[in-house]
């Protein structure tokens, strides 16, 4: 019995050190590991002129993804109309089809066609993308790209 107690007393510092390492890793991953999952160089709608409801515009994207995206979590939407103070009126959102997110870590420049909804009233709007990114094995983060402003004018 004394031999067992002697062995346990020698292992106790290792057990304490192991728990300290586990707690330190958990605290770092949960609270301190908070990088930006996407570096946005440029996101714009082309052509930069005002558009009409139902037009197809081109979204020009130049971003670097530093963390893997969680597949199936990307949401694309149009928010507006925007009043002069910058607030949205009535929480009006148009969710766009073809929501996606790229799970790979890479820098990309691409252009993507977007068909604007036919029921947009004249005014100023924002294109917004949100996605969930895997920061570390126990943490995800929702990233919202800066809004891309554009204007809708009355149809012909």
N, C-alpha and C positions, 0 to 999 in steps of 0.2 A: 504494500500500500504506500509506503514511503517512497518507493521507487517511482510509482505512478505520479504522486504529488510532485516529486522532484522534476519529472519530465514535463508535467503541466506548467510548473513555474518557469521552466526554461522556454516553453512555447508561448507563454502569455504575451511577452513583448512583441513577438511576431504577429500574433492575432490582433493586438491593438494597432500595430503598424498597418496591417492589411485593412482593417476597418477604416483607419484614417485615410488611406489611399482611396478606398471605395467611396467614402463620403466626399472627399475632395473632387474626384472625377464626377460624381453626381451633381454637386453644387456647380462646378464649372459648366457641364453640359446643360444643366437646367437654367441657370441664371446668368452666366457670364458669356457663354458662346452665343453671340447675337450678331453675326455678320449680315450685311445686305446680300440676299441671294441673287440679285440681278443688278448689274451696273448698266444704266440706260445712257447710251451716247446720244441717240436721237430716235424719236418716234414722231411721225408727222403724217398728215393726210394730204394726198396729192390728187388733183391740183389744189393749190392753196386758195383758190377762188371760192365764193359762196356756191352751195350745191342745192339741188332740188330734191324733194322727197322721192324716194325710189331710185335715185342715181346710184351707179356703181362707182365707188371711189377706190383709190389705192392707199393702203396703209404701208408706209415705209418704216421699217424697223431696223435699228442698229443697236444691239444689246449684247452684253456678255453675261452669261448665266454662270454663277460661281458655285451654286449648290444644285443638286438634282431636283427636278420638279416631280411632284406626285401626280402620276397619270390620272386624267379624268377630273382634275380640280380647277382647270382654267376657265374663267368666266369673262366673256366680252360683253360690254353693254354700252349703251348710249344714254347719258344722263342729261336732263334738261327739260324745258328750256331754262337757260340761266338768266336771272334778272340782273340788272346793273350792279347790285351789291355783291354778286358772286354766288348767292345762294340758289339752290334748285327750288323750283316752285312745285309744291305738292308731292315731292318725292317721286317724280316721274322717271321711270327707267324702262328702256327697251333692251331686252336681252337678245343677243344675236346668236344665230345658229352656228354650229361648227366650233363649239368651245373645245379648247385643247390646251395642253401644256407639254413642253418638250422635256423628257426626263434626263437628257444628256447635258453634261457640263461643257459649254462651248461658247464661243463668240459667233454671232451670226448677223448677217445683213440680208434681209429679204423684203419682198413686197408681196402684199396679200390683198386681193380684191375684197371689198366689203360692199354689200348691197344695203343701202340705207332704207329703213322702213318707209313705206308709202304714207303712213299716217303722221309723219312729223310736221308739226305746225312751224311756221316761220319763226326764226329766233336763233339764239346761240346755244350750242350743245357741246358736250364733252364726250369723247370716246375714252372708255376706261377698261383696263384689263386687270384682273386679280387672279392670283394663283397661289397654291400652297407648295412650299419648298421644304425639303428634308434637310434640316440644319445639321443634325447629328442623329445617332440611333434612337434617341428618346425625345427629340424635339422637332416640331415643324413650325413654319412661320408663314403667315399670309403676307404676300407682297402685292402692293397696289402700285402700278406704274403711274407716273405723273399724268394727269388728264391731258388729252389732246383736244384743244378747242377747234371747232369749226362752225360754220353758219349755214342755216337753211333759209332759202328765200322761197317765195310763193311760186308754185308751178306754173307752166305756160297756160 
